């Protein structure tokens, strides 16, 4: 935990960008009956019945200090998909000396996934360029990408989306608008707050409490 919090406290350095990475499963749903026409000031009105159209996966890479994010739509989240995301991230920062990536402990989030999906030379090059910082188990909230998911849910995904094509269009429009506004995230939870609020995880601190 402290590793990630120390990373967030660092000043912005374009040669060592901090990137929050995560993925999210999305259920594709279609209306069975056409809803009522939209009118100004009236919330969407649709029938409760819907049709399942499969699932999709979203990957997000967020640079919170600059207010830039990229959301990719895929059919799945296999090792090869993770490797492709890391290659795209690498290409996005050609001048960076090291790309620090905050992510959770999902099994696909590992150098092994790169070696299983890419030629050894390319996998090794990426492992030298990327520096992984893992959030602890049951503490994925430390990844600022979780904040972006919450916003995306409210502003875009809170509707029935029936296909990969439409999902790509909807998410792309959301991403473009949010990036145009350069919406940054200012992280307020630091080491001192963590040690105070999570005293039970620091035996010596807990032992000294009244």
N, C-alpha and C positions, 0 to 999 in steps of 0.2 A: 504493500500500500504506500509506504513512504517513498519508494522509488518513483511511483507515478506522481505523487504530490510534489516532490522535488522537481520533477520534470515540468510540471505545470507552472511552477514558480519562476522558471528561467525566463529572462527577457527574450524578445523575438530576435532570432538570428536566421536569416535566409539560407545560410550555408548548413544549418542544422535544423531543418523544419521539424515541427512536432505535429504528427498526424494521428487522429483518432479513427480507428477502423472497426467496422462491425457489419453484421449481416442480419437480415430479418426475413422470415417466411411470411408470405402474403397469400391469403385464400382468394381465388378468383370467383366472383359471384355474378350471376346475371338475373335480371328480373324475369319472372314468369308472366306477369301481367304488366302492361305499361302503366306507369304512374300518372298522376294528375299533372297537368301543365303547371310550370312554375309561374308564380306571380310575385310582383315586388312586395317585399316584407313578409312573404310566406315561406316557411321552411319546406324542404322537399317532402312530398307526399307520395309514398310508394306502398305497394302491397307487402304484407309481412312475408309472403312466400317468395322464395328465391331458388335458383338452380346453381349447384356447384359446378364449376368449370375447371377444377384442378387447382394447382398451387404454383406460385412463382417465388423467386428469391430476390431480395434487394441487398446490394453491397453499398456501403457508404464509406467515403474517405473524407474526413473533415479536418481542415486546418483552422482551429478555433481562433488563433491569434490574428489571422487575416480575414476571417469571415468568408471562407471559400469551402465549398463542398461539392462532391461529385457522387451521384447516385446511379448505380448500374443495375439493370434488370436482367436476370438470368433465369434459366429453367431450374437450376439446382445450385448447390454450394459444395461441390466435390473438391478434392485436392487440386485438380486442374483449374477449377474456377478461381480458387484462392491464388494459385500461381499466376494466373493471367492478371488478377487484380494487382499483385505485387509488381509485375512487369509494367503495367500501366502507371502505377505510382512512381516507379523508378524513372520512367520516361518523362513524367510531369515535372521532375526536379533535376534537370541535367547538371545544374551548377552546384547542387548540394554535395557536401563532403560525406555527410551521413544523414539518413532519413530515420528519425526516431518514430516508431509506430506503437501506439497504445492499443492493445487488443486483449480479448479474454482468452481463456484456456481451452477453447474448442480444439478438438483433435486435429482439425485441418490447419490450425494456425501454428505451423512449425516449419523449420528448415527442411524437415523430412518430406513435407508436402511438396516443396520446391524440387527436391531431388527425384521424387517419384513422378513428377510431371514434366520436367525440363531436362535438357542435356546437362551433364555434370558441370561443364564449364560455366553455363549460364546460371545454374543454381548456386554455384560458388560465388560468382560475381554478385548476385543479389544478396547473398548472406553477408557479404562484406559491406554492401551499401546500406542495408537495412539493419536497424537496431531495435529489436522487439522489447517492449516493456509490457508485461502481463499484469492485468488486474487480478487480485486474489479471488479465490473461489467465493461465491455468494456476494461478490462486491463489484458486479459489472456496472453499478451506478457510478463508479469512479471513472468510467469511460465517458467522455463528453459527447460521444456519438449518441448516447442514450437520450440526451436532451434533444438532439435533432430528430430522432425517431418520434419523440413525443409531439414535436411541432408538426412533423410530416403526417402523423396520424390525424391530428386535429384539422389541418389545412388541406389535406389531399386524400388520404386513404379512408376517411370516414364516409365513404360512398361505395356503392356496388360497382366493381370494375371486373369486366367479364373476360378480358383477353390480355395476353402479353403485350400486344401492340398498343392497346389503349392505356395499359399501365405505364408503358414506356413514355407515351405522350403526356400523361397526367403528371408523372414524376418529373419528367424533363421540364415541363412548364413551371412547376414548383421550384425546382433547382435554379432555373434561370432567373426567376424573380427574386429569390432569396439571395443569390450571389450578387445580383445587381444592387441590392440594398447593403451588401457587405455586412451581413449580420454576424457579429463576433460573439464569442462567449467569454465572459470574465469570470474565471473560477475563483470562488471565495473561500473554499474549504482547504486550509493549509495544515502544516504539520502540527502546530500548536493546538488548533481546534480538534484535529484527529486524536491527539494524545489525551485531550480533555474529555471528549465525548465518547471515546472508545477505551476508557481506562482499563476495562476488564481484560483487554488484550495486551496490556502492559503490566506484568506481574508486580514489578517494583513500584509502579505508580499506584496500583490498586492496593498494595500492602501499606502504603503511606497515607491512604485516604482515611479521614476521621471515622 
